[in-house]
Amino acid sequence: MGFDQNFIYGCSAIGAGLALIAGVGPGVGQGIAAGHAASAVGRNPGAKGDITSTMLLGQAVAETTGLYGLLVAMLLMFVKPFQAV
């Protein structure tokens, strides 16, 4: 392995670490959504089913951002485009 491959592998590792930062946003967003849903159910217990289903749909959409970040990180770490065959 030459200098160029080591540099590329190092940059891939740094990029993978940065891509995992994408997991912070969905975690914060889902926590806020769950907190607001809990307070909404506390105010109106009769709407618990509607609130819960809407919250879960929103959290599923928000989670895709974190999964995309994880996918990019895994690709950067495990797919070696310049590795000798």
CYANA upper distance limits for C-alpha pairs under 8 A (distance plus 0.5 A):
  1 MET  CA      5 GLN  CA      6.51
  1 MET  CA      6 ASN  CA      7.33
  2 GLY  CA      6 ASN  CA      6.98
  3 PHE  CA      7 PHE  CA      6.57
  4 ASP  CA      8 ILE  CA      6.70
  5 GLN  CA      9 TYR  CA      6.61
  5 GLN  CA     82 PHE  CA      7.46
  6 ASN  CA     10 GLY  CA      6.58
  7 PHE  CA     11 CYS  CA      6.64
  8 ILE  CA     12 SER  CA      6.56
  9 TYR  CA     13 ALA  CA      6.77
  9 TYR  CA     80 LYS  CA      8.43
 10 GLY  CA     14 ILE  CA      6.81
 11 CYS  CA     15 GLY  CA      6.48
 12 SER  CA     16 ALA  CA      6.54
 12 SER  CA     76 LEU  CA      5.75
 12 SER  CA     77 MET  CA      6.81
 13 ALA  CA     17 GLY  CA      6.82
 13 ALA  CA     76 LEU  CA      7.42
 13 ALA  CA     77 MET  CA      6.66
 14 ILE  CA     18 LEU  CA      6.79
 15 GLY  CA     19 ALA  CA      6.53
 15 GLY  CA     73 ALA  CA      7.65
 15 GLY  CA     76 LEU  CA      7.63
 16 ALA  CA     20 LEU  CA      6.86
 16 ALA  CA     72 VAL  CA      7.43
 16 ALA  CA     73 ALA  CA      4.53
 16 ALA  CA     74 MET  CA      7.62
 16 ALA  CA     76 LEU  CA      6.31
 16 ALA  CA     77 MET  CA      7.05
 17 GLY  CA     21 ILE  CA      7.41
 17 GLY  CA     73 ALA  CA      7.45
 18 LEU  CA     22 ALA  CA      8.14
 19 ALA  CA     69 GLY  CA      5.53
 19 ALA  CA     70 LEU  CA      7.39
 19 ALA  CA     72 VAL  CA      7.02
 19 ALA  CA     73 ALA  CA      6.11
 20 LEU  CA     66 GLY  CA      8.14
 20 LEU  CA     69 GLY  CA      6.07
 20 LEU  CA     70 LEU  CA      6.43
 20 LEU  CA     73 ALA  CA      6.98
 21 ILE  CA     25 GLY  CA      8.47
 21 ILE  CA     69 GLY  CA      8.12
 22 ALA  CA     26 PRO  CA      8.06
 22 ALA  CA     65 THR  CA      7.26
 22 ALA  CA     66 GLY  CA      5.90
 22 ALA  CA     69 GLY  CA      5.90
 22 ALA  CA     70 LEU  CA      8.45
 23 GLY  CA     27 GLY  CA      6.91
 23 GLY  CA     65 THR  CA      7.84
 23 GLY  CA     66 GLY  CA      4.90
 23 GLY  CA     67 LEU  CA      8.18
 23 GLY  CA     69 GLY  CA      7.35
 23 GLY  CA     70 LEU  CA      8.26
 24 VAL  CA     28 VAL  CA      6.79
 24 VAL  CA     66 GLY  CA      8.19
 25 GLY  CA     29 GLY  CA      6.53
 25 GLY  CA     66 GLY  CA      8.09
 26 PRO  CA     30 GLN  CA      6.34
 26 PRO  CA     62 ALA  CA      6.05
 26 PRO  CA     63 GLU  CA      6.09
 26 PRO  CA     65 THR  CA      7.28
 26 PRO  CA     66 GLY  CA      6.60
 27 GLY  CA     31 GLY  CA      6.67
 28 VAL  CA     32 ILE  CA      6.74
 29 GLY  CA     33 ALA  CA      6.64
 29 GLY  CA     59 GLN  CA      8.41
 29 GLY  CA     62 ALA  CA      7.80
 30 GLN  CA     34 ALA  CA      6.55
 30 GLN  CA     59 GLN  CA      6.17
 30 GLN  CA     62 ALA  CA      7.76
 31 GLY  CA     35 GLY  CA      6.64
 32 ILE  CA     36 HIS  CA      6.69
 33 ALA  CA     37 ALA  CA      6.55
 33 ALA  CA     55 MET  CA      7.08
 33 ALA  CA     59 GLN  CA      8.00
 34 ALA  CA     38 ALA  CA      6.56
 34 ALA  CA     55 MET  CA      7.51
 35 GLY  CA     39 SER  CA      6.83
 36 HIS  CA     40 ALA  CA      6.58
 37 ALA  CA     41 VAL  CA      6.63
 37 ALA  CA     51 ILE  CA      6.85
 37 ALA  CA     52 THR  CA      7.55
 37 ALA  CA     55 MET  CA      7.21
 38 ALA  CA     42 GLY  CA      6.69
 39 SER  CA     43 ARG  CA      6.81
 40 ALA  CA     44 ASN  CA      6.60
 40 ALA  CA     45 PRO  CA      8.37
 40 ALA  CA     51 ILE  CA      8.02
 41 VAL  CA     45 PRO  CA      5.29
 41 VAL  CA     46 GLY  CA      8.18
 41 VAL  CA     47 ALA  CA      7.24
 41 VAL  CA     48 LYS  CA      6.00
 41 VAL  CA     51 ILE  CA      7.63
 44 ASN  CA     48 LYS  CA      7.83
 47 ALA  CA     51 ILE  CA      6.60
 48 LYS  CA     52 THR  CA      6.45
 49 GLY  CA     53 SER  CA      6.63
 50 ASP  CA     54 THR  CA      6.64
 51 ILE  CA     55 MET  CA      6.52
 52 THR  CA     56 LEU  CA      6.59
 53 SER  CA     57 LEU  CA      6.70
 54 THR  CA     58 GLY  CA      6.73
 55 MET  CA     59 GLN  CA      6.61
 56 LEU  CA     60 ALA  CA      6.60
 57 LEU  CA     61 VAL  CA      6.89
 58 GLY  CA     62 ALA  CA      6.70
 59 GLN  CA     63 GLU  CA      6.51
 60 ALA  CA     64 THR  CA      7.29
 61 VAL  CA     65 THR  CA      8.41
 62 ALA  CA     66 GLY  CA      8.20
 63 GLU  CA     67 LEU  CA      6.88
 64 THR  CA     68 TYR  CA      6.56
 65 THR  CA     69 GLY  CA      6.85
 66 GLY  CA     70 LEU  CA      6.74
 67 LEU  CA     71 LEU  CA      6.59
 68 TYR  CA     72 VAL  CA      6.70
 69 GLY  CA     73 ALA  CA      6.69
 70 LEU  CA     74 MET  CA      6.64
 71 LEU  CA     75 LEU  CA      6.66
 72 VAL  CA     76 LEU  CA      6.65
 73 ALA  CA     77 MET  CA      6.66
 74 MET  CA     78 PHE  CA      6.39
 74 MET  CA     79 VAL  CA      8.32
 75 LEU  CA     79 VAL  CA      5.80
 76 LEU  CA     80 LYS  CA      8.14
